[in-house]
Amino acid sequence: MQTKLTITLEKSIIEQAKTYAKEKGRSLSELIENYLKVVLDDNQKDIKISASIKKLQGSIKLPDNLNYKKELAKSISQKYY
């Protein structure tokens, strides 16, 4: 059953989202609905971590100022370029 929902967002976000939806050939409503399904599904998953993986936790010390996204991007660019 479809129900109408009114939300308030920043104008620039709405414009970007509409452009993105158009590029993907989807409606904005469809994108938001799919996003919410993913978020809600992820919250319901109870991930079991094996004892051997738990033992690894804390075994590597990383700098507090590490930007993992930057490091990941650098690693990917080195791999493919």
Rosetta blueprint (number, residue, H / E / L):
1 M L
2 Q L
3 T L
4 K L
5 L L
6 T L
7 I L
8 T L
9 L L
10 E L
11 K H
12 S H
13 I H
14 I H
15 E H
16 Q H
17 A H
18 K H
19 T H
20 Y H
21 A H
22 K H
23 E H
24 K H
25 G L
26 R L
27 S L
28 L H
29 S H
30 E H
31 L H
32 I H
33 E H
34 N H
35 Y H
36 L H
37 K H
38 V H
39 V H
40 L H
41 D H
42 D H
43 N H
44 Q H
45 K L
46 D L
47 I L
48 K L
49 I L
50 S L
51 A H
52 S H
53 I H
54 K H
55 K H
56 L H
57 Q L
58 G L
59 S L
60 I L
61 K L
62 L L
63 P L
64 D L
65 N L
66 L L
67 N L
68 Y H
69 K H
70 K H
71 E H
72 L H
73 A H
74 K H
75 S H
76 I H
77 S H
78 Q H
79 K H
80 Y H
81 Y L
